Amino acid sequence: MEVLRGTLARYPSGTLGEWTWVLVRSQDWKPIKRRLRLDPDSPAFSFLPRRETFIEEALVAPVPGRSAELIVHWSSSIDDLLTLAITHELGHALCNEQDEHKADAYGRLLRTGRLPDCR
């Protein structure tokens, strides 16, 4: 949780109000994502109606096999992937946005220190 809190502190996550961030064990990640019919290779997702974001353990702690799998799949370091995942999910959360492309754009803005215009 310390790693997650440290990354969240760099962005305007405090403006979300009541929001729950859940770390999920990597061994449980793919079965959960498949059951929800979500991409099992994506290490984060949000459920906006319940104001919850789920982050896979491998983004915040080394998980043999899975950490390397994420690095290869996303062509990114784990630290960069954590930042990408957090800012993308904040794009969903801050703007109550379900569209993945818009959340990507909002995440890019957040990574450059700008706030998204949610209109």
C-alpha positions in Angstrom: 0.0 0.0 0.0 2.9 2.4 0.6 4.0 2.2 -3.0 0.4 2.8 -4.2 0.0 5.7 -1.8 3.3 7.3 -2.9 2.2 7.2 -6.6 -1.3 8.5 -5.8 0.2 11.4 -3.8 1.8 12.7 -7.1 -1.7 13.2 -8.6 -5.0 14.9 -7.5 -6.4 11.7 -6.1 -7.6 13.6 -3.0 -10.2 15.4 -5.0 -12.0 12.1 -5.5 -13.5 12.2 -2.0 -14.7 8.8 -1.0 -12.8 6.4 -3.2 -11.5 2.9 -2.5 -8.2 1.5 -3.9 -8.0 -2.3 -3.7 -4.8 -4.3 -4.2 -5.5 -7.7 -5.6 -3.1 -10.6 -5.4 -1.6 -11.4 -8.8 -2.6 -15.1 -8.4 -6.2 -14.0 -8.2 -6.0 -11.3 -10.9 -6.6 -13.2 -14.1 -9.5 -15.3 -12.8 -11.2 -12.2 -11.6 -10.7 -10.3 -14.8 -11.9 -13.3 -16.9 -15.0 -13.7 -14.7 -15.7 -10.0 -15.3 -15.0 -10.3 -19.0 -12.2 -7.8 -18.8 -8.7 -8.0 -20.4 -6.6 -10.1 -18.0 -3.4 -8.5 -19.2 -4.5 -5.0 -18.0 -3.2 -4.6 -14.4 -5.9 -2.2 -13.2 -9.6 -1.4 -13.6 -12.2 0.8 -12.0 -15.8 0.2 -11.1 -17.2 3.7 -11.2 -20.6 3.1 -9.7 -19.0 1.8 -6.5 -16.1 4.3 -6.6 -13.5 1.6 -6.6 -10.2 1.0 -8.4 -8.5 -2.4 -8.4 -4.7 -2.6 -8.9 -2.8 -5.9 -9.4 -0.2 -6.7 -6.8 2.6 -7.1 -9.5 2.5 -3.3 -10.0 3.6 -2.6 -6.4 5.7 -5.7 -5.4 7.8 -8.2 -7.4 5.7 -11.3 -8.4 7.8 -14.0 -10.0 6.7 -14.6 -13.5 3.9 -12.1 -13.6 6.1 -9.0 -13.2 8.1 -10.1 -16.2 5.0 -10.9 -18.1 3.6 -7.4 -17.6 7.0 -5.8 -18.6 7.0 -7.7 -21.8 3.3 -7.3 -22.6 3.4 -3.5 -22.0 7.0 -2.8 -23.1 7.4 -0.8 -20.0 9.1 -0.9 -16.6 6.9 -1.8 -13.6 7.4 1.7 -12.2 6.3 3.3 -15.5 3.4 0.8 -15.8 2.2 1.7 -12.2 2.2 5.4 -13.2 0.4 4.7 -16.4 -2.2 2.5 -14.7 -2.8 5.0 -11.9 -3.2 8.0 -14.2 -5.4 6.1 -16.6 -7.7 5.0 -13.7 -7.7 8.5 -12.3 -8.8 9.6 -15.8 -11.8 7.4 -15.3 -12.4 8.4 -11.7 -11.9 12.1 -11.9 -14.2 12.6 -14.9 -16.5 9.7 -14.2 -15.5 8.5 -17.7 -16.1 5.1 -19.0 -14.5 5.6 -22.4 -11.0 4.0 -22.5 -9.6 6.4 -25.1 -10.7 9.4 -23.1 -9.3 8.0 -19.9 -6.0 7.5 -21.8 -6.0 11.1 -22.8 -6.9 12.3 -19.3 -4.1 10.1 -17.9 -1.6 11.7 -20.4 -2.6 15.1 -19.1 -2.2 14.1 -15.5 1.3 12.7 -16.2 2.3 16.1 -17.6 1.0 17.9 -14.6 -2.2 19.1 -16.1 -5.8 18.5 -14.9 -8.3 17.0 -17.4 -11.2 19.1 -18.6 -14.1 16.7 -18.0 -16.6 18.6 -20.1 
